[in-house]
Structures are given as structure tokens and as C-alpha cells.
Amino acid sequence: MKKRTLWSESALHTKHIGEMIGQAAEPGDVVLFTGDLGAGKTTMSQGIASGLGIDTDVTSPTFTLMQIYQGDLTLYHLDVYRLNSEAEATDIGLEEVLYGDGLCLIEWADQFPELWPDDYLLVRIERQGDMKRRIELTGAGMGEEYLGRVAKLLESAGIQYESA
């Protein structure tokens, strides 16, 4: 698995990184988010939506479980934190959106790792103080190609990262 690590100094910077993840998305891509409460998962999701041309207010689907937005691609934004079982994940239509033709974003992906496809981009966000964030992007399977597209956009924007 290929990995890129970068640092964000503000919510605006985190959102900007998200925009590039959105711009690089292709039909069927899956983005899995992990990170503590308040780490910036929803902030980055807002950036991803913006990168897809979605100008609607994007909020965390904590209580609705899934929000759907129309843009250059359909964005399926899920939060599985409140789910108690794989059966509940199936009940909300997770499988259909994971293998659909939109972009699927899943917050709290560490809840049910056995449900995720082989191809994904994992975004791990770690708080490093009030505003600073360590953002680790890992591509698995075809997600490595997605990561490569994101890396090119980061480079063209002058955003530095570490490769592993």
C-alpha cells in the first residue's frame, strides 16, 4: 500500500486538501475516514464535496447515517459511528453505495473494517493541537491510483508531503 503523509495548519487548509481529493475522484471510488471526534473528518468531507462541484452545506451524517449530494459525481456521505452491527450497515444500503458509480465517503471506517472493499483511499486524521492535523493518505488496491491522482494535485498546489 502506498502512503502520503502531510500536515494541515488550519480547518481551511484541511478543507483545501479535501477539495483535491474530490477533484481526483472517479466513479466508484471509496474514501474511508478514521480519526478522533473533532479531528476534521467532516471538514475534509466538506472540501471533498466542494472539489466535486457541490455547493450545498455538507454536514456530518451522524444522526441521518447517510447524506446524498449531487455534483460532478454523486457523493454518498456515511457516518457508521452509531451503527451497532454489520446488519445495520446492510440495512442502510451500504453495499449499494460502496459498489456504485458515485464517490462513497465513510466516517468512522474503523468501526467495521470487514465490510470495506479491497480498493479504497484511507484518510487518517490525527489532532496535533488545537488546529494542526497530521493527515495520512493510504491507497489500497485501485485506491493507489486514486492516491496518485491526489498526489499530483497536491504537488501542483505546492503542498508538500512525505511518501512511504
Secondary structure as UniProt FT lines:
FT   STRAND          2..8
FT   HELIX           11..23
FT   TURN            27..28
FT   STRAND          30..34
FT   TURN            37..38
FT   HELIX           41..51
FT   TURN            52..53
FT   TURN            62..64
FT   STRAND          66..70
FT   STRAND          74..79
FT   TURN            81..82
FT   HELIX           86..91
FT   TURN            92..93
FT   HELIX           94..98
FT   STRAND          103..107
FT   HELIX           109..111
FT   HELIX           113..115
FT   STRAND          120..127
FT   STRAND          133..140
FT   TURN            141..142
FT   HELIX           143..156
FT   TURN            157..158
FT   STRAND          162..163
//
